[in-house]
């Protein structure tokens, strides 16, 4: 665990939490996640975790489209970091495919590896891995609590039109 500072945030979907090191946000618990790890962390709030909590609350209210927060994903592999940095560039209300990200990361044909990197994302929503879909537009894989339903909820919050998304 990368504990240094922690804050909770409240949304209409429940309570979440955010954890930071001195380098940036290193973990986000979404509403519905088990917060028992947060309860065991003996950490105080910081200006950064309070700011992150406020921005997450605004996002879940539909009032924030772009996060302005540093992230600390230094514990991940270089490939995972590259994929997550590219994912941060996907605009609000838009999506990319796993294949698109693989090509952008310099590894065409590595769509499954991209899926693995997204599954390792410790800061969901701030790094919007929910915006990545299958090449046929299907909503596949989301490691956060609630899985595909949470992914669908987040994309709906961003105004994505699901009539065009195929079911698998």
Backbone as CSV, one residue per row, in Angstrom:
resi,resn,N_x,N_y,N_z,CA_x,CA_y,CA_z,C_x,C_y,C_z
1,UNK,0.857,-1.177,0.000,0.000,0.000,0.000,0.898,1.232,0.000
2,UNK,0.502,2.239,-0.730,1.315,3.433,-0.919,0.910,4.547,0.042
3,UNK,0.567,4.217,1.255,-0.083,5.167,2.159,0.786,6.342,2.564
4,UNK,0.187,7.470,2.531,0.713,8.701,3.090,-0.443,9.563,3.572
5,UNK,-1.389,9.830,2.678,-2.513,10.715,2.980,-3.792,10.101,2.424
6,UNK,-4.904,10.313,3.105,-6.160,9.728,2.645,-7.323,10.677,2.938
7,UNK,-8.277,10.719,2.023,-9.524,11.465,2.216,-10.663,10.625,1.665
8,UNK,-11.841,10.821,2.233,-13.049,10.181,1.730,-13.843,11.203,0.921
9,UNK,-14.683,10.694,0.038,-15.599,11.555,-0.706,-16.966,10.893,-0.728
10,UNK,-17.993,11.711,-0.887,-19.363,11.232,-0.841,-20.058,11.568,-2.153
11,UNK,-20.736,10.559,-2.715,-21.498,10.752,-3.949,-22.897,10.195,-3.746
12,UNK,-23.755,10.392,-4.700,-25.079,9.800,-4.664,-25.040,8.283,-4.755
13,UNK,-23.909,7.728,-5.164,-23.741,6.287,-5.276,-23.099,5.679,-4.025
14,UNK,-22.659,6.524,-3.093,-22.029,6.023,-1.881,-20.737,6.761,-1.575
15,UNK,-19.963,6.167,-0.687,-18.715,6.777,-0.229,-17.533,6.104,-0.910
16,UNK,-16.549,6.911,-1.271,-15.294,6.414,-1.824,-14.150,7.041,-1.052
17,UNK,-12.940,6.733,-1.466,-11.764,7.293,-0.798,-10.645,7.460,-1.811
18,UNK,-9.703,8.299,-1.447,-8.554,8.571,-2.302,-7.302,8.596,-1.439
19,UNK,-6.246,7.998,-1.939,-4.976,7.876,-1.230,-3.888,8.533,-2.055
20,UNK,-2.951,9.196,-1.388,-1.874,9.871,-2.107,-0.543,9.677,-1.398
21,UNK,0.508,9.717,-2.194,1.869,9.824,-1.691,2.269,11.282,-1.887
22,UNK,3.505,11.584,-1.609,3.987,12.937,-1.871,4.079,13.221,-3.368
23,UNK,4.040,12.161,-4.206,4.151,12.326,-5.655,2.808,12.521,-6.347
24,UNK,1.725,12.044,-5.734,0.423,12.176,-6.371,-0.560,11.141,-5.873
25,UNK,-1.721,11.132,-6.496,-2.783,10.188,-6.147,-2.325,8.801,-6.580
26,UNK,-2.393,7.845,-5.639,-1.909,6.496,-5.950,-2.997,5.434,-5.842
27,UNK,-4.172,5.789,-5.325,-5.243,4.794,-5.196,-6.569,5.514,-5.045
28,UNK,-7.572,5.020,-5.763,-8.942,5.520,-5.632,-9.848,4.326,-5.359
29,UNK,-10.653,4.451,-4.321,-11.723,3.504,-4.048,-13.003,4.155,-4.538
30,UNK,-13.734,3.450,-5.383,-14.987,3.973,-5.912,-16.128,3.673,-4.952
31,UNK,-17.229,4.426,-5.060,-18.407,4.091,-4.257,-18.772,2.631,-4.482
32,UNK,-19.012,1.920,-3.410,-19.316,0.498,-3.498,-18.125,-0.386,-3.200
33,UNK,-16.913,0.167,-3.274,-15.719,-0.603,-2.937,-15.674,-0.868,-1.438
34,UNK,-14.997,-1.921,-1.055,-14.752,-2.232,0.347,-13.719,-1.235,0.876
35,UNK,-14.116,-0.447,1.846,-13.223,0.583,2.392,-12.490,0.125,3.652
36,UNK,-12.475,-1.179,3.924,-11.804,-1.648,5.142,-10.307,-1.356,5.103
37,UNK,-9.679,-1.387,3.931,-8.262,-1.018,3.833,-8.052,0.447,4.232
38,UNK,-8.986,1.285,3.835,-8.892,2.707,4.182,-8.949,2.873,5.693
39,UNK,-9.822,2.111,6.332,-9.971,2.200,7.782,-8.697,1.782,8.509
40,UNK,-7.893,0.902,7.887,-6.650,0.444,8.517,-5.478,1.389,8.281
41,UNK,-5.639,2.316,7.361,-4.536,3.236,7.039,-4.504,4.357,8.067
42,UNK,-3.387,4.476,8.745,-3.227,5.559,9.724,-2.590,6.739,9.003
43,UNK,-3.405,7.467,8.286,-2.889,8.589,7.504,-3.813,9.787,7.667
44,UNK,-3.232,10.939,7.545,-4.011,12.163,7.630,-4.376,12.635,6.228
45,UNK,-5.271,13.593,6.167,-5.611,14.212,4.891,-4.487,15.152,4.481
46,UNK,-4.449,15.444,3.201,-3.533,16.456,2.692,-4.329,17.372,1.773
47,UNK,-3.716,18.456,1.398,-4.372,19.360,0.446,-4.701,18.608,-0.843
48,UNK,-3.788,17.734,-1.277,-4.003,16.978,-2.507,-5.168,15.999,-2.370
49,UNK,-5.242,15.241,-1.273,-6.350,14.288,-1.145,-7.684,15.011,-0.989
50,UNK,-7.683,16.150,-0.304,-8.934,16.926,-0.201,-9.357,17.433,-1.576
51,UNK,-8.391,17.911,-2.368,-8.690,18.399,-3.714,-9.207,17.248,-4.589
52,UNK,-8.585,16.087,-4.477,-9.015,14.930,-5.261,-10.423,14.508,-4.857
53,UNK,-10.694,14.473,-3.561,-12.028,14.104,-3.080,-13.070,15.081,-3.621
54,UNK,-12.757,16.364,-3.594,-13.680,17.381,-4.104,-13.916,17.183,-5.608
55,UNK,-12.847,16.930,-6.363,-13.001,16.742,-7.804,-13.790,15.471,-8.121
56,UNK,-13.574,14.398,-7.347,-14.346,13.171,-7.562,-15.831,13.404,-7.266
57,UNK,-16.127,14.134,-6.210,-17.525,14.464,-5.916,-18.137,15.254,-7.068
58,UNK,-17.396,16.228,-7.594,-17.898,17.028,-8.715,-18.096,16.168,-9.960
59,UNK,-17.176,15.237,-10.213,-17.309,14.336,-11.366,-18.601,13.519,-11.239
60,UNK,-18.814,12.917,-10.073,-19.996,12.077,-9.883,-21.295,12.891,-9.907
61,UNK,-21.214,14.207,-9.698,-22.384,15.083,-9.831,-22.590,15.516,-11.281
62,UNK,-21.657,15.152,-12.154,-21.740,15.545,-13.555,-21.250,16.957,-13.811
63,UNK,-20.497,17.504,-12.864,-20.042,18.897,-12.955,-18.565,19.037,-13.326
64,UNK,-17.826,17.940,-13.436,-16.387,18.006,-13.729,-16.076,17.049,-14.864
65,UNK,-15.375,17.560,-15.872,-15.026,16.728,-17.014,-13.540,16.424,-17.091
66,UNK,-12.719,17.200,-16.421,-11.263,17.025,-16.508,-10.660,17.138,-15.119
67,UNK,-9.910,16.120,-14.722,-9.230,16.157,-13.432,-7.924,16.922,-13.557
68,UNK,-7.591,17.654,-12.523,-6.357,18.424,-12.463,-5.578,17.938,-11.247
69,UNK,-5.047,16.712,-11.348,-4.389,16.074,-10.226,-3.165,15.294,-10.697
70,UNK,-2.075,15.356,-9.956,-0.944,14.479,-10.280,-1.263,13.061,-9.808
71,UNK,-0.784,12.069,-10.545,-0.957,10.686,-10.136,0.407,10.052,-9.904
72,UNK,0.434,9.096,-8.998,1.652,8.336,-8.718,1.376,6.890,-9.089
73,UNK,1.827,6.509,-10.282,1.671,5.131,-10.738,3.049,4.481,-10.893
74,UNK,3.991,4.979,-10.115,5.378,4.518,-10.209,5.559,3.058,-9.813
75,UNK,4.595,2.466,-9.129,4.712,1.057,-8.731,4.383,0.108,-9.886
76,UNK,3.879,0.632,-10.983,3.497,-0.186,-12.129,4.659,-0.357,-13.101
77,UNK,4.538,-1.328,-14.010,5.568,-1.530,-15.022,5.566,-0.348,-15.991
78,UNK,6.637,-0.212,-16.744,6.716,0.892,-17.709,5.611,0.791,-18.764
79,UNK,5.295,-0.428,-19.216,4.211,-0.587,-20.185,2.884,-0.159,-19.575
80,UNK,2.595,-0.600,-18.364,1.358,-0.211,-17.694,1.289,1.307,-17.535
81,UNK,2.396,1.922,-17.144,2.424,3.381,-16.991,2.130,4.063,-18.322
82,UNK,2.724,3.577,-19.402,2.518,4.171,-20.730,1.041,4.075,-21.133
83,UNK,0.459,2.899,-20.941,-0.954,2.709,-21.301,-1.840,3.644,-20.477
84,UNK,-1.585,3.738,-19.184,-2.411,4.592,-18.330,-2.210,6.070,-18.655
85,UNK,-0.999,6.465,-19.020,-0.783,7.858,-19.429,-1.564,8.169,-20.704
86,UNK,-1.591,7.234,-21.639,-2.385,7.422,-22.866,-3.872,7.448,-22.550
87,UNK,-4.300,6.627,-21.604,-5.707,6.581,-21.215,-6.150,7.914,-20.624
88,UNK,-5.260,8.574,-19.903,-5.592,9.886,-19.320,-5.891,10.922,-20.389
89,UNK,-5.455,10.678,-21.616,-5.669,11.636,-22.699,-6.997,11.436,-23.430
90,UNK,-7.736,10.381,-23.084,-9.035,10.144,-23.732,-10.023,11.170,-23.177
91,UNK,-10.592,12.000,-24.029,-11.488,13.057,-23.549,-12.779,12.523,-22.926
92,UNK,-13.318,13.281,-22.028,-14.606,13.024,-21.379,-15.660,12.732,-22.437
93,UNK,-16.453,11.696,-22.234,-17.541,11.370,-23.157,-17.106,10.676,-24.427
94,UNK,-15.819,10.306,-24.515,-15.295,9.634,-25.695,-14.762,8.271,-25.285
95,UNK,-14.409,7.473,-26.289,-13.832,6.171,-25.992,-12.761,5.836,-27.016
96,UNK,-11.961,4.852,-26.661,-10.950,4.271,-27.543,-11.073,2.762,-27.390
97,UNK,-10.521,2.034,-28.335,-10.518,0.581,-28.206,-9.193,0.137,-27.592
98,UNK,-9.189,-1.105,-27.099,-7.959,-1.687,-26.562,-6.888,-1.698,-27.651
99,UNK,-7.308,-2.016,-28.886,-6.380,-2.018,-30.013,-5.813,-0.644,-30.316
100,UNK,-6.659,0.387,-30.232,-6.192,1.764,-30.438,-5.071,2.090,-29.455
101,UNK,-5.312,1.764,-28.176,-4.310,2.066,-27.143,-3.044,1.257,-27.354
102,UNK,-3.182,0.006,-27.772,-1.999,-0.819,-28.030,-1.144,-0.179,-29.118
103,UNK,-1.783,0.267,-30.198,-1.055,0.923,-31.285,-0.400,2.214,-30.804
104,UNK,-1.153,3.019,-30.038,-0.609,4.274,-29.522,0.562,4.038,-28.571
105,UNK,0.536,2.897,-27.863,1.611,2.570,-26.928,2.815,1.962,-27.640
106,UNK,2.722,1.818,-28.973,3.836,1.264,-29.731,3.857,-0.246,-29.751
107,UNK,2.755,-0.873,-29.406,2.660,-2.336,-29.376,1.408,-2.814,-30.104
108,UNK,1.335,-2.569,-31.427,0.146,-3.015,-32.153,-0.030,-4.518,-31.946
109,UNK,-1.256,-4.947,-31.809,-1.527,-6.360,-31.586,-1.486,-6.766,-30.121
110,UNK,-1.242,-5.816,-29.229,-1.143,-6.126,-27.802,-2.386,-5.671,-27.036
111,UNK,-3.541,-5.827,-27.667,-4.786,-5.372,-27.037,-5.023,-6.072,-25.699
112,UNK,-4.717,-7.361,-25.603,-4.900,-8.083,-24.337,-3.972,-7.532,-23.257
113,UNK,-2.757,-7.197,-23.625,-1.816,-6.621,-22.660,-2.312,-5.253,-22.189
114,UNK,-2.934,-4.504,-23.090,-3.537,-3.224,-22.709,-4.647,-3.470,-21.697
115,UNK,-5.468,-4.491,-21.949,-6.519,-4.843,-20.995,-5.941,-5.170,-19.626
116,UNK,-4.818,-5.871,-19.599,-4.152,-6.176,-18.333,-3.646,-4.930,-17.645
117,UNK,-3.097,-4.012,-18.422,-2.596,-2.754,-17.847,-3.749,-1.939,-17.271
118,UNK,-4.873,-1.906,-17.981,-6.037,-1.171,-17.483,-6.598,-1.835,-16.232
119,UNK,-6.548,-3.154,-16.175,-7.006,-3.880,-15.001,-6.157,-3.598,-13.767
120,UNK,-4.924,-3.158,-13.986,-4.017,-2.823,-12.883,-4.131,-1.358,-12.464
121,UNK,-5.023,-0.606,-13.113,-5.173,0.821,-12.828,-5.591,1.038,-11.370
122,UNK,-4.724,1.656,-10.556,-5.074,1.886,-9.158,-5.880,3.167,-8.935
123,UNK,-6.039,3.976,-9.970,-6.748,5.248,-9.810,-7.863,5.397,-10.858
124,UNK,-8.871,4.482,-10.786,-9.957,4.574,-11.761,-10.681,5.906,-11.672
125,UNK,-11.287,6.278,-12.735,-12.002,7.526,-12.972,-10.991,8.648,-13.233
126,UNK,-10.043,8.873,-12.334,-9.020,9.900,-12.595,-8.206,9.479,-13.816
127,UNK,-7.823,8.207,-13.875,-7.312,7.621,-15.111,-8.502,6.837,-15.664
128,UNK,-9.142,7.364,-16.707,-10.475,6.889,-17.118,-10.467,5.599,-17.939
129,UNK,-10.060,4.500,-17.331,-10.020,3.228,-18.041,-11.412,2.759,-18.466
130,UNK,-12.453,3.333,-17.860,-13.823,2.998,-18.279,-14.111,3.459,-19.698
131,UNK,-13.281,4.318,-20.249,-13.493,4.841,-21.604,-12.910,3.939,-22.683
132,UNK,-12.405,2.780,-22.297,-11.817,1.854,-23.263,-12.787,0.696,-23.482
133,UNK,-13.099,0.453,-24.758,-14.088,-0.555,-25.139,-13.472,-1.536,-26.141
134,UNK,-14.185,-2.622,-26.386,-13.740,-3.607,-27.379,-13.820,-3.014,-28.778
135,UNK,-13.144,-3.653,-29.715,-13.111,-3.134,-31.086,-14.495,-3.093,-31.728
136,UNK,-15.433,-3.933,-31.241,-16.795,-3.916,-31.775,-17.703,-2.965,-30.997
137,UNK,-17.119,-2.208,-30.062,-17.892,-1.253,-29.274,-18.484,-1.824,-28.007
138,UNK,-18.268,-3.110,-27.759,-18.835,-3.753,-26.574,-18.119,-3.293,-25.306
139,UNK,-18.887,-3.257,-24.223,-18.309,-2.945,-22.918,-17.765,-4.240,-22.337
140,UNK,-16.462,-4.353,-22.327,-15.823,-5.554,-21.797,-14.878,-5.148,-20.687
141,UNK,-14.740,-5.991,-19.713,-13.745,-5.833,-18.664,-13.740,-4.508,-17.944
142,UNK,-14.053,-4.565,-16.671,-13.852,-3.414,-15.797,-13.606,-3.980,-14.411
143,UNK,-12.431,-3.726,-13.869,-12.013,-4.390,-12.637,-12.575,-3.751,-11.368
144,UNK,-13.195,-2.616,-11.466,-13.758,-1.959,-10.280,-14.990,-2.714,-9.792
145,UNK,-15.329,-2.502,-8.525,-16.541,-3.086,-7.969,-17.727,-2.705,-8.857
146,UNK,-18.552,-3.676,-9.158,-19.689,-3.425,-10.047,-19.387,-3.793,-11.478
147,UNK,-18.114,-3.995,-11.813,-17.711,-4.445,-13.140,-18.323,-3.634,-14.267
148,UNK,-18.893,-4.356,-15.222,-19.457,-3.729,-16.423,-20.562,-2.734,-16.074
149,UNK,-21.345,-3.013,-15.038,-22.410,-2.075,-14.651,-21.815,-0.737,-14.211
150,UNK,-20.694,-0.763,-13.487,-20.041,0.486,-13.088,-19.479,1.199,-14.317
151,UNK,-18.890,0.445,-15.229,-18.359,1.030,-16.461,-19.484,1.712,-17.233
152,UNK,-20.610,1.013,-17.356,-21.761,1.576,-18.065,-22.267,2.832,-17.351
153,UNK,-22.327,2.782,-16.011,-22.765,3.947,-15.248,-21.857,5.149,-15.520
154,UNK,-20.539,4.935,-15.477,-19.598,6.047,-15.685,-19.709,6.611,-17.098
155,UNK,-19.832,5.733,-18.091,-19.981,6.219,-19.461,-21.314,6.938,-19.653
156,UNK,-22.361,6.447,-19.014,-23.663,7.121,-19.076,-23.584,8.502,-18.449
157,UNK,-22.878,8.596,-17.320,-22.679,9.875,-16.647,-22.027,10.880,-17.587
158,UNK,-21.157,10.375,-18.469,-20.445,11.225,-19.423,-21.227,11.448,-20.715
159,UNK,-22.439,10.903,-20.788,-23.285,11.151,-21.949,-23.039,10.254,-23.138
160,UNK,-22.412,9.109,-22.944,-22.173,8.186,-24.044,-23.500,7.553,-24.467
161,UNK,-23.734,7.492,-25.771,-24.951,6.917,-26.332,-24.761,5.414,-26.503
162,UNK,-25.485,4.621,-25.718,-25.324,3.180,-25.743,-26.111,2.492,-26.847
163,UNK,-26.929,3.217,-27.571,-27.675,2.580,-28.664,-26.729,2.046,-29.715
164,UNK,-25.551,2.650,-29.830,-24.588,2.221,-30.838,-23.639,1.137,-30.335
165,UNK,-23.700,0.832,-29.045,-22.772,-0.156,-28.482,-23.386,-1.545,-28.590
166,UNK,-22.602,-2.475,-29.125,-23.071,-3.841,-29.333,-22.923,-4.651,-28.047
167,UNK,-23.774,-5.609,-27.891,-23.691,-6.511,-26.747,-22.950,-7.764,-27.193
168,UNK,-22.179,-8.343,-26.260,-21.492,-9.593,-26.602,-22.011,-10.706,-25.713
